Amino acid sequence: MGEIQAVDAFVRYLRNERNASEHTIAAYTTDIAEFSESFGEEGEFDDWRKVGREAARNFIVELSRRGVARRSIQRKLAALRSFYRFLQRELDYPANPFAELPAPKAGRPLPLVMNINQVENLIEAVGSYWRDAVASGIARSAEGAEFASARDTAMVELIYSGGLRIGEAVGLNYGDLDLAGNSVRVRGKGKKERLAILGAPAHRAVAAYLRLRREYGGGREPASPLFLNQRGGRLTARSFQRDLKNYLTAAGLPVDFTPHKLRHSFATHLLDAGADLRSVQEMLGHENLSTTQIYTHVSAERMKNVYKKAHPRAK
């Protein structure tokens, strides 16, 4: 069976037996075609049996040399492995040249962080957004806007001050807060607990929010939710993320920034200021130090960028 017939048979198999999506089918056929074009000269490649392990390995090496993203290389390798498994099973091909090729490890992307000015602008934007909402009539009431402003300012300050995940922040109870000790007890992944520190701005913001919280039914029972919606129930992560987009717009920041960017920023800014890696690991609640080490790469990249911009002989 020639090249085209083999691919056509594979496509029918994907569509009829695997119920693969048209997107997957298009991606796989594109990957197979890319390999066939790289393997033989135009018009001469007519038998997939000609492909050996060396040709398969050279294809992967060439993709890496060209700077193709590792995830894309992994997908192409998966497509070609699947194709040859089909040829072996249905057409009695003798070997799968891609079977034992190691897939390149996907590089973990560096987390995006806000700089200190951006964090400050975001915090200020919470209050300005709700003041404008009252002036324009968007807010249902001035009291509700004041409550939302105080609550969300406290949320942003707390997440950034303690490096919390959004789920950890909305999951806090009143009994987890220790204003006198400038800390909050956080339940992280695997129900592991840790203490998060409240810096002075976060302490002030949380204290200001607590004064209004009582008016919205917030009790002092240890199990009572710390952050409330305007109906007196626990604030949800989805609700806060929706409002955060408004604050980002008001601050002139990218709307694809998420609460997790504040956690990334917390870790990176600590390392930039000289904090040791083990301490940052404990504050983030990471089980493995290797998870925290990615922030050292972020700090190194920031340092390199500053150097390139500032040093007269950097280029």
Secondary structure in CASP SS format (residue, H / E / C, confidence):
PFRMAT SS
TARGET T0000
AUTHOR 0000-0000-0000
METHOD secondary structure of the structure
MODEL  1
M C 1.00
G C 1.00
E H 1.00
I H 1.00
Q H 1.00
A H 1.00
V H 1.00
D H 1.00
A H 1.00
F H 1.00
V H 1.00
R H 1.00
Y H 1.00
L H 1.00
R H 1.00
N H 1.00
E C 1.00
R C 1.00
N C 1.00
A C 1.00
S C 1.00
E H 1.00
H H 1.00
T H 1.00
I H 1.00
A H 1.00
A H 1.00
Y H 1.00
T H 1.00
T H 1.00
D H 1.00
I H 1.00
A H 1.00
E H 1.00
F H 1.00
S H 1.00
E H 1.00
S H 1.00
F H 1.00
G C 1.00
E C 1.00
E C 1.00
G C 1.00
E C 1.00
F C 1.00
D C 1.00
D C 1.00
W H 1.00
R H 1.00
K H 1.00
V C 1.00
G C 1.00
R H 1.00
E H 1.00
A H 1.00
A H 1.00
R H 1.00
N H 1.00
F H 1.00
I H 1.00
V H 1.00
E H 1.00
L H 1.00
S H 1.00
R H 1.00
R C 1.00
G C 1.00
V C 1.00
A C 1.00
R H 1.00
R H 1.00
S H 1.00
I H 1.00
Q H 1.00
R H 1.00
K H 1.00
L H 1.00
A H 1.00
A H 1.00
L H 1.00
R H 1.00
S H 1.00
F H 1.00
Y H 1.00
R H 1.00
F H 1.00
L H 1.00
Q H 1.00
R H 1.00
E H 1.00
L H 1.00
D C 1.00
Y C 1.00
P C 1.00
A C 1.00
N C 1.00
P C 1.00
F C 1.00
A C 1.00
E C 1.00
L C 1.00
P C 1.00
A C 1.00
P C 1.00
K C 1.00
A C 1.00
G C 1.00
R C 1.00
P C 1.00
L C 1.00
P C 1.00
L C 1.00
V C 1.00
M C 1.00
N C 1.00
I H 1.00
N H 1.00
Q H 1.00
V H 1.00
E H 1.00
N H 1.00
L H 1.00
I H 1.00
E H 1.00
A H 1.00
V H 1.00
G H 1.00
S H 1.00
Y H 1.00
W H 1.00
R H 1.00
D H 1.00
A H 1.00
V H 1.00
A H 1.00
S H 1.00
G C 1.00
I C 1.00
A C 1.00
R C 1.00
S C 1.00
A H 1.00
E H 1.00
G H 1.00
A H 1.00
E H 1.00
F H 1.00
A H 1.00
S H 1.00
A H 1.00
R H 1.00
D H 1.00
T H 1.00
A H 1.00
M H 1.00
V H 1.00
E H 1.00
L H 1.00
I H 1.00
Y H 1.00
S H 1.00
G H 1.00
G C 1.00
L C 1.00
R C 1.00
I H 1.00
G H 1.00
E H 1.00
A H 1.00
V H 1.00
G C 1.00
L C 1.00
N E 1.00
Y H 1.00
G H 1.00
D H 1.00
L E 1.00
D E 1.00
L C 1.00
A C 1.00
G C 1.00
N C 1.00
S E 1.00
V E 1.00
R E 1.00
V E 1.00
R E 1.00
G C 1.00
K H 1.00
G H 1.00
K H 1.00
K C 1.00
E E 1.00
R E 1.00
L E 1.00
A E 1.00
I E 1.00
L C 1.00
G C 1.00
A H 1.00
P H 1.00
A H 1.00
H H 1.00
R H 1.00
A H 1.00
V H 1.00
A H 1.00
A H 1.00
Y H 1.00
L H 1.00
R H 1.00
L H 1.00
R H 1.00
R H 1.00
E H 1.00
Y H 1.00
G C 1.00
G C 1.00
G C 1.00
R C 1.00
E C 1.00
P C 1.00
A C 1.00
S C 1.00
P E 1.00
L C 1.00
F C 1.00
L E 1.00
N C 1.00
Q C 1.00
R C 1.00
G C 1.00
G C 1.00
R E 1.00
L C 1.00
T C 1.00
A H 1.00
R H 1.00
S H 1.00
F H 1.00
Q H 1.00
R H 1.00
D H 1.00
L H 1.00
K H 1.00
N H 1.00
Y H 1.00
L H 1.00
T H 1.00
A H 1.00
A H 1.00
G C 1.00
L C 1.00
P C 1.00
V C 1.00
D C 1.00
F C 1.00
T C 1.00
P H 1.00
H H 1.00
K H 1.00
L H 1.00
R H 1.00
H H 1.00
S H 1.00
F H 1.00
A H 1.00
T H 1.00
H H 1.00
L H 1.00
L H 1.00
D H 1.00
A C 1.00
G C 1.00
A C 1.00
D C 1.00
L H 1.00
R H 1.00
S H 1.00
V H 1.00
Q H 1.00
E H 1.00
M H 1.00
L H 1.00
G C 1.00
H C 1.00
E C 1.00
N C 1.00
L H 1.00
S H 1.00
T H 1.00
T H 1.00
Q H 1.00
I H 1.00
Y H 1.00
T H 1.00
H H 1.00
V H 1.00
S H 1.00
A H 1.00
E H 1.00
R H 1.00
M H 1.00
K H 1.00
N H 1.00
V H 1.00
Y H 1.00
K H 1.00
K H 1.00
A H 1.00
H C 1.00
P C 1.00
R C 1.00
A C 1.00
K C 1.00
END
